[in-house]
Structure formats: structure tokens, C-alpha cells
Amino acid sequence: MATGGNAIRGTRVGAGPMGEQDHGYHAERISISYWDALGNETVRYFAAGIPDEEIPDTIDSPHSGLPAGRDRENPPALAKTEPYKTHLAYVKERRTDEEAEALLDEALQKLRERRGEV
């Protein structure tokens, strides 16, 4: 008969007289609901004695990854994303030659002032 270790069969290592109440599973808790812009509700639990200022007003929703707030009627807005710009859109935003020369002259003047050359 092969035996290993000194544990009694059917017991787990580390098992003791502690029950769930000793682990804090039955501590008084309050539930706070958070809603994101898509209407997803997330419930978080906090200790009953925690001060209100320690409970966060917003969290990241695990359902959508968006910010979620405690106000169901006015959840945080969706993040605004910039649409992809094509190369042509950037070309249209370029400065005129006169503006570019003025910027270059201003940058050179600042460099000369830092070096002490005027």
C-alpha cells in the first residue's frame, strides 16, 4: 500500500475550525448600481460602514468598457472618437507658405535667444 504525507484521508490541507463568518462572507454590505451610456447595469458591493466619500461615483463598466455612473437617468456620455483622417484631409489643413515662414522665423529667434546670440 502506497501512502504519502501525513494527512488523514478526506481532509484538505489547511482546513480548520474557521467557518464562512470568520472569512467575512457574512459581513454587512450595501449594493450600489452603476449604469453606462448603453444602459448596462453593474452592481458593486461595499462594506456597510464605508463613508460615502470613499464610494466611487464612476467605474468602468465590465460589459462595455465605458464609464458608468450612479445616476441612471444621466449616465456618463460616450467617449468621442475622432474619425480617421485621410492624407488629403491633412494636406488641406496645412498652413500657407507665409505662415510657415513666420513660424520658422519665430522658432529660430527663440533658439538664438536661448544660446545668447541675437
All heavy atoms as an XYZ file, in Angstrom:
917
protein
N       0.841     -1.172      0.000
C       0.000      0.000      0.000
C       0.886      1.235      0.000
O       1.772      1.373      0.827
C      -0.881     -0.046      1.243
C      -1.740      1.146      1.400
S      -2.968      0.742      2.626
C      -2.944      2.160      3.593
N       0.629      2.096     -0.942
C       1.438      3.309     -1.052
C       0.746      4.447     -0.321
O      -0.433      4.702     -0.527
C       1.645      3.678     -2.516
N       1.486      5.104      0.541
C       0.918      6.247      1.258
C       1.856      7.421      1.080
O       3.050      7.270      0.864
C       0.765      5.953      2.758
O       2.045      5.669      3.298
C      -0.183      4.804      2.994
N       1.304      8.596      1.158
C       2.133      9.784      1.024
C       1.655     10.870      1.959
O       0.463     11.098      2.111
N       2.556     11.523      2.618
C       2.197     12.601      3.523
C       1.556     12.079      4.790
O       1.412     10.881      4.994
N       1.183     12.983      5.639
C       0.587     12.553      6.893
C      -0.841     13.057      7.054
O      -1.358     13.106      8.155
C       1.454     13.002      8.072
C       1.628     14.500      8.085
O       1.108     15.192      7.226
N       2.368     14.993      9.065
N      -1.478     13.450      5.953
C      -2.854     13.944      6.030
C      -3.823     12.783      6.165
O      -3.600     11.703      5.615
C      -3.200     14.765      4.798
N      -4.882     13.013      6.886
C      -5.920     11.998      7.021
C      -6.759     12.032      5.764
O      -7.098     13.106      5.244
C      -6.787     12.289      8.266
C      -5.911     12.276      9.513
C      -7.929     11.297      8.374
C      -6.624     12.774     10.741
N      -7.109     10.848      5.283
C      -7.849     10.778      4.034
C      -9.185     11.509      4.163
O      -9.907     11.341      5.147
C      -8.088      9.318      3.682
C      -8.749      9.151      2.360
C      -8.834      7.704      2.013
N      -9.509      7.578      0.729
C      -9.760      6.473      0.130
N      -9.385      5.341      0.679
N     -10.377      6.445     -1.021
N      -9.504     12.354      3.133
C     -10.772     13.067      3.111
C     -10.704     14.456      3.705
O     -11.694     15.176      3.712
N      -9.569     14.878      4.188
C      -9.442     16.233      4.717
C      -8.624     17.068      3.753
O      -7.865     16.543      2.938
C      -8.740     16.241      6.091
O      -7.412     15.756      5.927
C      -9.491     15.393      7.089
N      -8.794     18.355      3.834
C      -7.973     19.224      2.989
C      -6.919     19.889      3.839
O      -7.098     20.099      5.027
C      -8.751     20.304      2.254
C     -10.080     20.516      2.589
C     -10.752     21.619      1.793
N     -11.590     22.304      2.780
C     -11.436     23.540      3.143
N     -10.539     24.284      2.573
N     -12.196     24.058      4.038
N      -5.850     20.201      3.190
C      -4.753     20.855      3.887
C      -5.188     22.263      4.243
O      -5.740     22.991      3.416
C      -3.483     20.893      2.997
C      -2.390     21.677      3.673
C      -3.046     19.491      2.674
N      -4.988     22.649      5.478
C      -5.331     23.991      5.914
C      -6.739     24.113      6.450
O      -7.152     25.179      6.868
N      -7.518     23.030      6.406
C      -8.883     23.101      6.924
C      -8.831     23.201      8.438
O      -8.035     22.559      9.089
C      -9.679     21.869      6.510
N      -9.681     24.042      8.970
C      -9.685     24.224     10.407
C     -11.068     24.576     10.886
O     -12.051     24.466     10.142
N     -11.178     25.043     12.092
C     -12.494     25.333     12.657
C     -13.127     26.611     12.124
O     -14.256     26.920     12.467
C     -12.200     25.450     14.155
C     -10.788     25.899     14.223
C     -10.108     25.244     13.055
N     -12.398     27.377     11.277
C     -12.957     28.643     10.792
C     -14.096     28.383      9.813
O     -13.979     27.557      8.925
C     -11.874     29.478     10.096
C     -10.873     30.030     11.073
S      -9.566     31.033     10.342
C     -10.215     31.656      8.878
N     -15.167     29.100      9.988
C     -16.307     28.989      9.089
C     -16.375     30.207      8.183
O     -15.495     31.068      8.170
N     -17.455     30.305      7.398
C     -17.608     31.425      6.477
C     -17.667     32.759      7.199
O     -17.179     33.767      6.704
C     -18.867     31.242      5.633
C     -18.756     30.134      4.622
C     -20.013     30.009      3.789
O     -20.995     30.728      4.088
O     -20.023     29.202      2.867
N     -18.298     32.791      8.373
C     -18.421     34.046      9.097
C     -17.057     34.589      9.498
O     -16.868     35.789      9.627
C     -19.335     33.912     10.326
C     -18.805     33.022     11.425
C     -19.142     31.547     11.229
O     -19.632     31.162     10.172
N     -18.866     30.754     12.229
N     -16.085     33.702      9.679
C     -14.744     34.148     10.038
C     -13.991     34.710      8.840
O     -13.011     35.422      8.988
C     -13.941     32.997     10.656
C     -14.581     32.506     11.945
O     -15.090     33.368     12.693
O     -14.589     31.295     12.177
N     -14.423     34.360      7.652
C     -13.782     34.870      6.436
C     -14.377     36.187      5.965
O     -13.903     36.763      5.001
C     -13.900     33.839      5.309
C     -13.039     32.638      5.511
N     -11.675     32.669      5.418
C     -13.362     31.365      5.812
C     -11.185     31.470      5.652
N     -12.193     30.651      5.897
N     -15.450     36.636      6.574
C     -16.053     37.901      6.190
C     -17.145     37.782      5.155
O     -17.595     38.779      4.602
N     -17.597     36.570      4.840
C     -18.630     36.411      3.819
C     -19.982     36.932      4.285
O     -20.836     37.246      3.489
C     -18.766     34.938      3.425
C     -17.550     34.392      2.739
C     -16.936     33.244      3.210
C     -17.010     35.018      1.630
C     -15.812     32.729      2.579
C     -15.893     34.520      0.998
C     -15.294     33.377      1.479
O     -14.190     32.881      0.858
N     -20.179     37.002      5.595
C     -21.457     37.450      6.113
C     -21.393     38.866      6.675
O     -22.256     39.259      7.446
C     -21.962     36.479      7.190
C     -22.293     35.140      6.639
N     -23.364     34.923      5.808
C     -21.681     33.934      6.760
C     -23.405     33.653      5.460
N     -22.389     33.029      6.019
N     -20.382     39.608      6.305
C     -20.288     40.996      6.753
C     -21.403     41.798      6.085
O     -21.809     41.505      4.961
C     -18.934     41.577      6.386
N     -21.887     42.816      6.770
C     -22.947     43.650      6.199
C     -22.403     44.407      5.010
O     -21.328     45.000      5.077
C     -23.473     44.622      7.252
C     -24.301     43.959      8.317
C     -24.973     44.985      9.203
O     -25.469     45.997      8.665
O     -24.972     44.775     10.411
N     -23.161     44.360      3.926
C     -22.742     45.027      2.700
C     -23.900     45.853      2.145
O     -25.057     45.561      2.420
C     -22.309     44.016      1.646
C     -21.129     43.178      2.061
C     -20.713     42.238      0.971
N     -21.767     41.232      0.764
C     -21.807     40.410     -0.269
N     -20.885     40.492     -1.201
N     -22.762     39.529     -0.399
N     -23.536     46.850      1.360
C     -24.535     47.622      0.613
C     -24.231     47.447     -0.869
O     -23.076     47.272     -1.263
C     -24.519     49.124      0.993
C     -23.136     49.732      0.802
C     -25.009     49.324      2.401
C     -23.111     51.237      0.937
N     -25.254     47.461     -1.668
C     -25.056     47.327     -3.113
C     -25.300     48.685     -3.764
O     -26.244     49.391     -3.435
C     -25.996     46.277     -3.690
O     -27.331     46.664     -3.517
N     -24.420     49.031     -4.662
C     -24.522     50.281     -5.428
C     -24.612     49.911     -6.899
O     -23.792     49.134     -7.399
C     -23.292     51.188     -5.194
C     -23.077     51.467     -3.710
C     -23.404     52.469     -5.994
C     -24.113     52.345     -3.079
N     -25.603     50.450     -7.603
C     -25.774     50.184     -9.029
C     -25.148     51.309     -9.838
O     -25.278     52.487     -9.500
C     -27.251     50.058     -9.385
O     -27.811     48.938     -8.757
N     -24.475     50.924    -10.906
C     -23.872     51.864    -11.849
C     -24.427     51.561    -13.231
O     -24.647     50.399    -13.579
C     -22.345     51.686    -11.881
C     -21.646     52.072    -10.603
C     -21.431     51.144     -9.599
C     -21.181     53.361    -10.407
C     -20.784     51.480     -8.424
C     -20.534     53.710     -9.240
C     -20.334     52.772     -8.254
O     -19.694     53.115     -7.099
N     -24.669     52.608    -14.033
C     -25.179     52.445    -15.390
C     -24.251     53.137    -16.371
O     -23.762     54.243    -16.111
C     -26.575     53.052    -15.515
C     -27.624     52.242    -14.830
C     -28.336     51.207    -15.351
C     -28.069     52.379    -13.482
N     -29.186     50.705    -14.405
C     -29.049     51.403    -13.257
C     -27.725     53.237    -12.444
C     -29.695     51.263    -12.046
C     -28.366     53.095    -11.234
C     -29.340     52.118    -11.040
N     -24.013     52.486    -17.525
C     -23.223     53.119    -18.576
C     -24.160     53.708    -19.626
O     -25.379     53.614    -19.512
C     -22.218     52.133    -19.183
C     -22.882     50.960    -19.902
O     -24.107     50.994    -20.124
O     -22.162     50.008    -20.238
N     -23.598     54.348    -20.637
C     -24.393     55.047    -21.652
C     -25.246     54.087    -22.488
O     -26.218     54.503    -23.102
C     -23.479     55.860    -22.563
N     -24.895     52.807    -22.516
C     -25.671     51.840    -23.292
C     -26.789     51.209    -22.475
O     -27.533     50.375    -22.970
C     -24.740     50.739    -23.822
C     -23.604     51.222    -24.728
C     -22.722     50.054    -25.123
C     -24.166     51.914    -25.957
N     -26.913     51.591    -21.201
C     -27.969     51.075    -20.347
C     -27.597     49.836    -19.566
O     -28.444     49.249    -18.900
N     -26.356     49.398    -19.631
C     -25.924     48.230    -18.867
C     -25.814     48.587    -17.386
O     -25.259     49.624    -17.035
C     -24.567     47.724    -19.364
C     -24.629     47.257    -20.798
O     -25.586     46.619    -21.207
N     -23.614     47.587    -21.574
N     -26.327     47.711    -16.541
C     -26.242     47.934    -15.099
C     -25.160     47.039    -14.515
O     -25.053     45.867    -14.839
C     -27.576     47.618    -14.425
C     -27.537     47.821    -12.927
C     -28.824     47.431    -12.238
O     -29.679     46.787    -12.871
O     -28.974     47.759    -11.052
N     -24.346     47.623    -13.655
C     -23.319     46.889    -12.926
C     -23.545     47.139    -11.445
O     -23.711     48.279    -11.032
C     -21.910     47.379    -13.316
O     -21.742     47.219    -14.717
C     -20.840     46.607    -12.575
N     -23.581     46.081    -10.654
C     -23.795     46.205     -9.214
C     -22.477     45.903     -8.516
O     -21.857     44.872     -8.773
C     -24.895     45.246     -8.724
C     -25.067     45.354     -7.227
C     -26.203     45.531     -9.437
N     -22.051     46.816     -7.660
C     -20.844     46.628     -6.853
C     -21.250     46.625     -5.394
O     -22.175     47.331     -4.988
C     -19.838     47.758     -7.097
C     -19.288     47.810     -8.500
C     -18.388     46.615     -8.721
N     -18.141     46.409    -10.116
C     -16.973     46.550    -10.690
N     -15.941     46.900     -9.993
N     -16.836     46.321    -11.975
N     -20.557     45.853     -4.592
C     -20.854     45.735     -3.170
C     -19.742     46.380     -2.356
O     -18.557     46.220     -2.673
C     -21.006     44.263     -2.776
C     -22.188     43.616     -3.450
C     -22.043     42.922     -4.641
C     -23.451     43.728     -2.904
C     -23.124     42.349     -5.271
C     -24.548     43.152     -3.524
C     -24.379     42.463     -4.708
O     -25.460     41.906     -5.340
N     -20.142     47.112     -1.336
C     -19.206     47.787     -0.448
C     -19.589     47.467      0.989
O     -20.742     47.150      1.281
C     -19.243     49.306     -0.676
C     -18.843     49.708     -2.066
C     -19.798     49.921     -3.039
C     -17.513     49.877     -2.389
C     -19.430     50.293     -4.319
C     -17.133     50.239     -3.662
C     -18.096     50.449     -4.639
N     -18.622     47.580      1.890
C     -18.900     47.363      3.307
C     -19.917     48.397      3.782
O     -19.898     49.554      3.345
C     -17.610     47.473      4.113
N     -20.809     47.979      4.672
C     -21.897     48.854      5.117
C     -21.373     50.078      5.865
O     -21.986     51.136      5.820
C     -22.868     48.078      5.987
N     -20.247     49.981      6.524
C     -19.747     51.101      7.310
C     -18.827     52.036      6.555
O     -18.274     52.966      7.143
N     -18.667     51.862      5.254
C     -17.743     52.696      4.486
C     -18.332     54.093      4.316
O     -19.526     54.247      4.056
C     -17.429     52.042      3.124
C     -16.266     52.729      2.429
C     -18.636     52.066      2.218
C     -15.754     51.984      1.219
N     -17.523     55.152      4.468
C     -18.046     56.521      4.264
C     -18.429     56.753      2.804
O     -17.853     56.153      1.891
C     -16.865     57.412      4.662
C     -15.912     56.544      5.394
C     -16.160     55.148      4.954
N     -19.410     57.623      2.589
C     -19.891     57.897      1.237
C     -18.799     58.449      0.325
O     -18.802     58.189     -0.876
C     -21.066     58.885      1.264
C     -22.340     58.212      1.737
O     -22.408     56.965      1.682
O     -23.260     58.937      2.165
N     -17.865     59.215      0.876
C     -16.827     59.806      0.018
C     -15.834     58.765     -0.500
O     -15.119     59.014     -1.461
C     -16.080     60.938      0.729
C     -15.451     60.552      2.043
C     -16.355     60.782      3.234
O     -17.508     61.190      3.062
O     -15.881     60.530      4.349
N     -15.818     57.573      0.094
C     -14.922     56.515     -0.379
C     -15.560     55.645     -1.455
O     -14.876     54.851     -2.084
C     -14.463     55.649      0.793
C     -13.510     56.357      1.726
C     -12.935     55.428      2.777
O     -12.921     54.203      2.558
O     -12.514     55.943      3.818
N     -16.866     55.787     -1.669
C     -17.544     55.040     -2.731
C     -17.380     55.835     -4.024
O     -17.762     56.999     -4.101
C     -19.033     54.838     -2.400
C     -19.173     54.014     -1.119
C     -19.749     54.163     -3.562
C     -20.588     53.860     -0.632
N     -16.804     55.226     -5.069
C     -16.555     55.979     -6.303
C     -17.855     56.359     -7.014
O     -18.831     55.609     -6.995
C     -15.725     55.016     -7.153
C     -16.010     53.666     -6.603
C     -16.345     53.853     -5.158
N     -17.852     57.545     -7.639
C     -19.020     57.994     -8.393
C     -19.095     57.322     -9.755
O     -20.178     57.132    -10.293
C     -18.986     59.515     -8.577
C     -19.210     60.234     -7.258
O     -19.923     59.686     -6.397
O     -18.668     61.343     -7.089
N     -17.944     57.001    -10.333
C     -17.914     56.335    -11.637
C     -16.952     55.160    -11.581
O     -15.985     55.167    -10.830
C     -17.469     57.292    -12.762
O     -16.155     57.770    -12.472
C     -18.423     58.452    -12.932
N     -17.252     54.156    -12.400
C     -16.385     52.992    -12.565
C     -16.349     52.661    -14.048
O     -17.107     53.238    -14.838
C     -16.897     51.766    -11.773
C     -18.284     51.359    -12.259
C     -16.877     52.019    -10.282
C     -18.730     49.991    -11.777
N     -15.495     51.753    -14.452
C     -15.503     51.256    -15.827
C     -16.442     50.060    -15.882
O     -16.309     49.107    -15.110
C     -14.105     50.839    -16.270
C     -13.195     52.038    -16.478
O     -13.722     53.124    -16.749
O     -11.970     51.878    -16.372
N     -17.388     50.107    -16.795
C     -18.358     49.029    -16.919
C     -17.683     47.784    -17.494
O     -17.043     47.861    -18.541
C     -19.504     49.456    -17.835
O     -20.356     48.362    -18.095
N     -17.830     46.628    -16.855
C     -17.239     45.418    -17.409
C     -17.971     44.918    -18.657
O     -17.427     44.151    -19.427
C     -17.354     44.405    -16.270
C     -18.459     44.900    -15.420
C     -18.462     46.392    -15.557
N     -19.194     45.380    -18.869
C     -19.970     44.936    -20.026
C     -19.504     45.596    -21.310
O     -19.418     44.950    -22.347
C     -21.463     45.240    -19.832
C     -22.049     44.608    -18.614
N     -22.313     43.268    -18.525
C     -22.388     45.124    -17.415
C     -22.802     42.987    -17.338
N     -22.866     44.096    -16.635
N     -19.217     46.900    -21.227
C     -18.899     47.638    -22.449
C     -17.546     48.323    -22.416
O     -17.070     48.771    -23.451
C     -19.979     48.702    -22.695
O     -19.991     49.624    -21.604
N     -16.931     48.443    -21.250
C     -15.666     49.155    -21.146
C     -15.841     50.658    -21.059
O     -14.873     51.400    -20.999
N     -17.077     51.126    -21.053
C     -17.372     52.560    -20.979
C     -17.453     52.993    -19.515
O     -17.681     52.170    -18.632
C     -18.710     52.851    -21.666
C     -18.797     52.513    -23.140
C     -20.226     52.663    -23.639
C     -17.868     53.409    -23.943
N     -17.304     54.290    -19.250
C     -17.502     54.746    -17.874
C     -18.963     54.572    -17.461
O     -19.874     54.746    -18.269
C     -17.111     56.221    -17.910
C     -16.869     56.577    -19.320
C     -16.866     55.342    -20.143
N     -19.181     54.202    -16.210
C     -20.529     54.006    -15.682
C     -20.680     54.859    -14.431
O     -19.764     54.957    -13.619
C     -20.771     52.537    -15.360
N     -21.849     55.501    -14.299
C     -22.116     56.372    -13.161
C     -23.288     55.861    -12.343
O     -24.017     54.950    -12.737
N     -23.499     56.497    -11.188
C     -24.557     56.072    -10.279
C     -25.920     56.620    -10.669
O     -26.939     56.136    -10.201
C     -24.199     56.502     -8.865
C     -22.973     55.761     -8.355
C     -22.432     56.315     -7.079
N     -23.332     56.060     -5.963
C     -23.060     56.397     -4.714
N     -21.931     56.980     -4.422
N     -23.919     56.155     -3.763
N     -25.977     57.634    -11.526
C     -27.235     58.241    -11.937
C     -27.774     57.502    -13.162
O     -27.181     57.545    -14.238
C     -27.017     59.726    -12.259
C     -28.315     60.449    -12.549
O     -29.401     59.845    -12.417
O     -28.246     61.646    -12.901
N     -28.908     56.818    -12.986
C     -29.459     56.015    -14.080
C     -29.959     56.883    -15.230
O     -29.833     56.520    -16.399
C     -30.598     55.150    -13.544
C     -31.173     54.242    -14.576
C     -32.258     53.375    -14.018
N     -32.571     52.317    -14.964
C     -33.229     51.251    -14.662
N     -33.676     51.072    -13.443
N     -33.473     50.342    -15.572
N     -30.536     58.030    -14.913
C     -31.113     58.891    -15.948
C     -30.045     59.652    -16.743
O     -30.255     59.993    -17.891
C     -32.091     59.878    -15.315
C     -33.209     59.213    -14.540
C     -34.030     58.260    -15.402
O     -34.284     58.580    -16.573
O     -34.401     57.190    -14.886
N     -28.912     59.948    -16.124
C     -27.849     60.703    -16.789
C     -26.510     59.978    -16.641
O     -25.635     60.412    -15.897
C     -27.727     62.108    -16.186
C     -28.979     62.917    -16.395
O     -29.498     62.966    -17.506
N     -29.489     63.513    -15.339
N     -26.313     58.868    -17.360
C     -25.031     58.174    -17.265
C     -23.936     58.973    -17.979
O     -24.230     59.877    -18.764
C     -25.302     56.850    -17.974
C     -26.388     57.156    -18.938
C     -27.243     58.205    -18.273
N     -22.669     58.669    -17.703
C     -21.592     59.369    -18.410
C     -21.730     59.185    -19.919
O     -22.149     58.132    -20.400
C     -20.317     58.695    -17.891
C     -20.704     58.102    -16.583
C     -22.148     57.741    -16.708
N     -21.381     60.228    -20.650
C     -21.525     60.214    -22.109
C     -20.504     59.270    -22.739
O     -19.474     58.950    -22.154
C     -21.342     61.624    -22.657
N     -20.822     58.839    -23.945
C     -19.889     58.027    -24.716
C     -18.648     58.851    -25.043
O     -18.734     60.062    -25.267
C     -20.533     57.558    -26.021
C     -21.652     56.532    -25.899
C     -22.346     56.350    -27.243
C     -21.096     55.212    -25.417
N     -17.523     58.204    -25.093
C     -16.283     58.893    -25.447
C     -16.353     59.306    -26.917
O     -16.797     58.539    -27.760
C     -15.088     57.985    -25.212
N     -15.926     60.516    -27.175
C     -15.943     60.994    -28.554
C     -14.663     60.542    -29.235
O     -13.564     60.795    -28.757
C     -16.047     62.509    -28.591
C     -17.360     63.015    -28.055
C     -17.480     64.501    -28.191
C     -18.820     64.950    -27.655
N     -19.034     66.373    -27.784
N     -14.839     59.862    -30.334
C     -13.675     59.409    -31.093
C     -13.568     60.222    -32.370
O     -14.570     60.553    -33.005
C     -13.791     57.921    -31.446
O     -15.020     57.706    -32.153
C     -13.799     57.066    -30.181
N     -12.357     60.541    -32.704
C     -12.119     61.290    -33.937
C     -12.222     60.336    -35.119
O     -11.673     59.236    -35.068
C     -10.708     61.897    -33.907
C     -10.536     62.969    -32.857
C     -11.056     64.308    -33.325
O     -11.055     64.555    -34.546
O     -11.479     65.086    -32.474
N     -12.902     60.748    -36.175
C     -12.934     59.889    -37.356
C     -11.548     59.841    -38.007
O     -10.740     60.750    -37.840
C     -13.952     60.569    -38.273
C     -13.993     61.977    -37.814
C     -13.661     61.961    -36.350
N     -11.286     58.785    -38.700
C     -10.000     58.630    -39.367
C      -9.852     59.694    -40.446
O     -10.753     59.915    -41.251
C      -9.903     57.232    -39.985
C      -8.662     57.024    -40.799
C      -7.442     56.843    -40.167
C      -8.697     57.040    -42.183
C      -6.287     56.661    -40.893
C      -7.560     56.860    -42.923
C      -6.346     56.666    -42.274
O      -5.207     56.488    -43.007
N      -8.720     60.365    -40.438
C      -8.469     61.381    -41.458
C      -7.598     60.798    -42.556
O      -6.625     60.105    -42.287
C      -7.730     62.575    -40.855
C      -8.588     63.487    -40.048
C      -7.780     64.683    -39.648
C      -8.599     65.695    -38.914
N      -7.796     66.853    -38.556
N      -7.958     61.107    -43.760
C      -7.137     60.670    -44.884
C      -5.980     61.643    -45.062
O      -5.940     62.723    -44.463
C      -7.971     60.651    -46.180
O      -8.422     61.976    -46.451
C      -9.158     59.715    -46.037
N      -5.044     61.273    -45.883
C      -3.906     62.141    -46.151
C      -4.378     63.464    -46.769
O      -3.855     64.535    -46.457
C      -2.921     61.442    -47.094
C      -1.775     62.300    -47.502
N      -0.801     62.686    -46.610
C      -1.451     62.864    -48.691
C       0.082     63.457    -47.240
N      -0.293     63.573    -48.501
N      -5.392     63.390    -47.608
C      -5.897     64.596    -48.255
C      -6.450     65.584    -47.233
O      -6.273     66.798    -47.368
C      -6.979     64.215    -49.273
C      -7.548     65.355    -50.114
C      -6.435     66.024    -50.919
C      -8.632     64.854    -51.031
N      -7.087     65.095    -46.178
C      -7.614     65.980    -45.139
C      -6.478     66.710    -44.432
O      -6.596     67.888    -44.099
C      -8.443     65.185    -44.143
N      -5.365     66.029    -44.193
C      -4.219     66.682    -43.565
C      -3.582     67.708    -44.504
O      -3.143     68.761    -44.081
C      -3.167     65.649    -43.141
C      -3.542     64.922    -41.887
C      -3.924     63.600    -41.921
C      -3.523     65.568    -40.658
C      -4.279     62.924    -40.773
C      -3.877     64.909    -39.483
C      -4.251     63.583    -39.563
O      -4.596     62.926    -38.419
N      -3.563     67.398    -45.782
C      -2.999     68.340    -46.750
C      -3.818     69.620    -46.775
O      -3.275     70.722    -46.853
C      -2.920     67.692    -48.155
C      -2.572     68.718    -49.219
C      -1.908     66.559    -48.156
N      -5.132     69.501    -46.660
C      -5.996     70.681    -46.680
C      -5.791     71.554    -45.452
O      -6.060     72.748    -45.485
C      -7.462     70.261    -46.775
C      -7.844     69.708    -48.124
C      -9.306     69.307    -48.142
C      -9.687     68.750    -49.500
N     -11.075     68.298    -49.535
N      -5.334     70.944    -44.339
C      -5.122     71.700    -43.107
C      -3.758     72.386    -43.050
O      -3.498     73.133    -42.128
C      -5.244     70.771    -41.898
C      -6.644     70.302    -41.647
C      -6.710     69.372    -40.447
O      -5.656     69.103    -39.844
O      -7.808     68.935    -40.116
N      -2.911     72.135    -44.004
C      -1.566     72.711    -43.956
C      -1.610     74.227    -44.046
O      -2.500     74.815    -44.636
C      -0.719     72.159    -45.101
C      -0.298     70.748    -44.875
C       0.671     70.316    -45.927
N       1.024     68.926    -45.736
C       1.506     68.144    -46.661
N       1.706     68.617    -47.883
N       1.794     66.898    -46.406
N      -0.602     74.820    -43.466
C      -0.512     76.274    -43.464
C      -0.025     76.790    -44.812
O       0.568     76.056    -45.589
C       0.463     76.720    -42.376
C       0.100     76.239    -41.005
C       1.099     76.760    -40.000
N       0.978     76.126    -38.711
C       0.062     76.407    -37.803
N      -0.835     77.315    -38.050
N       0.040     75.786    -36.659
N      -0.257     78.067    -45.013
C       0.264     78.700    -46.231
C       1.764     78.891    -46.056
O       2.318     78.768    -44.965
C      -0.414     80.060    -46.464
O      -0.092     80.918    -45.361
C      -1.919     79.910    -46.591
N       2.434     79.199    -47.136
C       3.892     79.380    -47.089
C       4.282     80.547    -46.189
O       5.286     80.489    -45.486
C       4.443     79.605    -48.493
C       4.366     78.350    -49.350
O       4.288     77.251    -48.741
O       4.381     78.456    -50.586
N       3.483     81.620    -46.184
C       3.792     82.785    -45.355
C       3.708     82.429    -43.863
O       4.553     82.835    -43.072
C       2.841     83.947    -45.666
C       2.980     84.530    -47.059
C       2.246     83.711    -48.113
O       1.289     82.980    -47.760
O       2.654     83.780    -49.283
N       2.659     81.668    -43.489
C       2.528     81.258    -42.101
C       3.671     80.331    -41.687
O       4.202     80.431    -40.581
C       1.196     80.531    -41.878
C      -0.023     81.426    -41.940
C      -1.312     80.630    -41.845
O      -1.346     79.471    -42.299
O      -2.282     81.181    -41.301
N       4.079     79.453    -42.584
C       5.176     78.536    -42.288
C       6.480     79.313    -42.083
O       7.254     79.013    -41.176
C       5.328     77.521    -43.412
N       6.739     80.312    -42.923
C       7.962     81.120    -42.776
C       7.943     81.901    -41.466
O       8.972     82.013    -40.790
C       8.097     82.073    -43.955
C       8.543     81.394    -45.234
C       8.694     82.378    -46.385
O       8.999     83.563    -46.132
O       8.504     81.949    -47.524
N       6.779     82.439    -41.085
C       6.683     83.185    -39.835
C       6.944     82.262    -38.632
O       7.650     82.640    -37.696
C       5.302     83.828    -39.717
N       6.416     81.052    -38.670
C       6.664     80.091    -37.599
C       8.137     79.702    -37.522
O       8.720     79.605    -36.438
C       5.824     78.833    -37.801
C       4.354     78.928    -37.443
C       3.624     77.661    -37.869
C       4.186     79.131    -35.956
N       8.762     79.499    -38.668
C      10.176     79.142    -38.700
C      11.032     80.280    -38.153
O      11.943     80.049    -37.358
C      10.595     78.780    -40.121
C      12.055     78.392    -40.320
C      12.382     77.158    -39.503
C      12.347     78.154    -41.775
N      10.718     81.510    -38.560
C      11.476     82.662    -38.054
C      11.323     82.807    -36.544
O      12.295     83.085    -35.835
C      11.006     83.953    -38.743
C      11.420     83.995    -40.208
O      12.379     83.279    -40.561
O      10.787     84.738    -40.974
N      10.121     82.582    -36.046
C       9.887     82.690    -34.606
C      10.661     81.614    -33.849
O      11.280     81.875    -32.808
C       8.390     82.542    -34.318
C       8.025     82.682    -32.866
C       6.534     82.493    -32.632
O       5.740     82.596    -33.580
O       6.182     82.218    -31.469
N      10.676     80.385    -34.365
C      11.405     79.298    -33.721
C      12.904     79.569    -33.724
O      13.591     79.338    -32.717
C      11.096     77.974    -34.416
N      13.428     80.065    -34.847
C      14.855     80.380    -34.920
C      15.221     81.500    -33.958
O      16.283     81.470    -33.325
C      15.236     80.756    -36.358
C      15.256     79.594    -37.364
C      15.474     80.124    -38.763
C      16.328     78.592    -36.992
N      14.356     82.491    -33.834
C      14.613     83.603    -32.911
C      14.668     83.113    -31.466
O      15.543     83.515    -30.706
C      13.524     84.672    -33.074
C      13.746     85.918    -32.255
C      15.008     86.663    -32.682
O      15.428     86.609    -33.836
N      15.629     87.337    -31.731
N      13.767     82.227    -31.106
C      13.773     81.675    -29.743
C      15.036     80.871    -29.475
O      15.618     80.948    -28.390
C      12.541     80.803    -29.521
C      11.263     81.580    -29.350
C      10.097     80.651    -29.092
C       8.807     81.428    -28.939
N       7.641     80.559    -28.713
N      15.481     80.095    -30.458
C      16.724     79.334    -30.294
C      17.927     80.251    -30.118
O      18.801     80.006    -29.287
C      16.942     78.416    -31.496
C      16.112     77.142    -31.535
C      16.310     76.417    -32.857
C      16.504     76.224    -30.384
N      17.975     81.301    -30.902
C      19.103     82.253    -30.801
C      19.111     82.949    -29.448
O      20.171     83.196    -28.878
C      19.015     83.267    -31.932
C      19.341     82.666    -33.284
C      19.308     83.708    -34.384
N      19.562     83.069    -35.659
C      18.809     83.206    -36.729
N      17.749     84.002    -36.690
N      19.115     82.583    -37.840
N      17.911     83.285    -28.922
C      17.836     83.923    -27.609
C      18.322     82.985    -26.509
O      18.972     83.417    -25.572
C      16.394     84.363    -27.334
C      15.956     85.549    -28.151
C      14.482     85.887    -27.962
O      13.805     85.208    -27.147
O      14.000     86.810    -28.629
N      18.014     81.709    -26.632
C      18.471     80.747    -25.622
C      19.988     80.586    -25.651
O      20.606     80.393    -24.613
C      17.819     79.389    -25.852
C      16.375     79.339    -25.458
C      15.818     77.965    -25.605
N      14.372     77.967    -25.441
C      13.574     77.006    -25.822
N      14.086     75.939    -26.393
N      12.287     77.098    -25.637
N      20.567     80.633    -26.817
C      22.015     80.491    -26.944
C      22.754     81.774    -26.572
O      23.949     81.748    -26.360
C      22.384     80.121    -28.375
C      22.037     78.718    -28.746
C      22.541     78.431    -30.104
N      22.297     77.052    -30.497
C      22.533     76.577    -31.683
N      23.040     77.343    -32.618
N      22.290     75.313    -31.941
N      22.026     82.859    -26.572
C      22.663     84.142    -26.270
C      23.083     84.887    -27.522
O      23.694     85.949    -27.441
N      22.774     84.363    -28.672
C      23.079     85.041    -29.937
C      21.851     85.823    -30.373
O      20.774     85.298    -30.485
C      23.424     84.022    -31.009
C      24.541     83.090    -30.648
C      24.637     81.944    -31.652
O      23.956     81.993    -32.671
O      25.387     81.010    -31.380
N      22.025     87.072    -30.620
C      20.888     87.880    -31.062
C      21.153     88.473    -32.416
O      22.140     88.590    -32.954
C      20.575     89.008    -30.056
C      19.420     89.846    -30.549
C      20.229     88.394    -28.716
